Amino acid sequence: MKTRFVTIDEKEPQADRIEAAAQIIRDGGLVAFPTETVYGLGGNALDPEASRRIYAAKGRPSDNPLIAHIADFAQLGPLVAEVPEAARILMKTYWPGPMTLIFQKSDLVPKSTTGGLDTVAVRMPSHPVARALIRAAGVPIAAPSANLSGRPSPTRASHVLEDMDGRIDMILDGGEVGIGLESTIIDVTGPEPALLRPGYISEEMIRELFAGMTVDAASIGPVSPDMHPKAPGMKYRHYAPKAQMTIVRGEAAAVQQKICALAGEELRAGKKVGLICTQESRPVYENRLKGIGPGEIGRADSCGAGGEEQALDLVTVGSRRDGASIAHNLYDVLRSFDTAGVDVIYSESFEGGQLGGAIMNRLKKAAGYHILDV
């Protein structure tokens, strides 16, 4: 299969390019497109064969549910058995936007889309390209992140091309996404809403509406292998670079000291080390690790390019004063370590603030819950 790569205006999508992509969706094909969270891999959510193609293209386990994306509230009714009052409140507050809700599904939605479940995940994105494509296609679009299963999610069209070239029909390049983390997922099928995956819409924001909201254990720690996931990202290792990553957690000075000790040992052993830090802590690592191992210290930020001769790939993910910058850059940083060919990765911890829960949820899964407390 030859994958068409099409640039599109992210604010005013060209109608002819949207229609070409919509026709692919209607014909049962697959199109990657930008949303405000990450790039999605879209197919007709009502077509069992299209859903199977999504799973095949991603190499995704078939029990990992897909999210049906809609462009307006009229598209929701046919997909769900009922719309609980809690859902109405959440939709009024946060749709369109980075929030996915879990409903009891209607018979219209095939179980190949829902991972075999009687529930369906639905989201109304706010990105102009996504909304235009859904409207033009005339069907809800099932769209998990447009990456190979387990890899860091794509925040640029170039990331999609790395993973999906030759696997899907088209990539719509609408530029870099805004948020950089997948949507918050909330289950509204029970007596109280349940948070299944944190995101830009934080636990604290939801509790302002529902003080009795529960938090699923899968959003905090690892789950049993026999678990049947109710939403994407709950069961399997996700967002992961190729190298083993360790998160070091604790008081800032102790974390920096431990990372320097661990990274120093790896560098002396001839390993290539990736290190995720903030603008505030970068000078510490530069000073303490300079001269250990061959080559020079690597990139100053997530947009630079590290040379192959560098033993330490030191990447600034953002500022602790701006959690949105960390969220925005995280997947780009994780993917960059694969390009740089590092052998091992160490990362600071990023709890706290509106996005701390979402950032740590992704980091923990990327590291396979390999966490060192100091």
Number of C-alpha atoms within 10 A of each C-alpha: 8 10 16 16 17 15 15 20 14 19 10 10 18 14 13 9 15 21 16 14 28 27 16 18 28 18 14 20 21 29 28 28 29 31 28 23 28 27 32 28 25 36 34 30 28 21 21 16 17 24 30 15 17 27 22 15 21 21 13 18 12 17 21 24 29 27 27 28 28 26 26 16 11 8 16 19 12 13 24 21 17 15 14 14 10 17 19 12 13 19 18 9 12 15 19 18 20 24 25 29 26 24 23 20 22 16 12 13 21 21 19 22 32 26 22 16 19 17 24 29 26 24 28 26 25 17 22 18 24 29 21 18 28 24 18 19 22 16 22 28 34 28 26 27 27 31 26 21 22 19 21 24 29 29 30 20 24 16 18 24 22 12 18 21 18 14 17 24 19 26 29 24 22 23 17 20 20 18 21 27 28 27 23 22 26 27 28 22 18 12 11 14 23 22 23 26 29 26 28 24 18 19 23 13 11 19 13 10 13 17 11 13 19 16 17 15 13 18 22 18 14 16 15 9 8 7 12 16 18 24 26 22 22 25 22 20 18 22 26 24 23 20 18 15 24 23 24 22 20 14 11 14 11 14 20 23 14 19 22 19 13 13 23 21 14 19 18 13 10 14 18 23 25 28 26 24 26 19 15 12 17 19 12 14 18 16 9 14 18 14 15 18 20 16 14 18 22 23 17 16 19 20 14 13 15 23 16 14 13 19 27 30 26 25 28 24 28 22 15 19 12 12 19 22 17 25 26 22 21 26 28 20 24 27 19 21 24 15 15 20 17 23 18 19 25 23 23 20 24 22 16 12 15 18 24 21 22 25 24 20 22 27 27 24 23 26 22 20 18 14 17 14 12 14
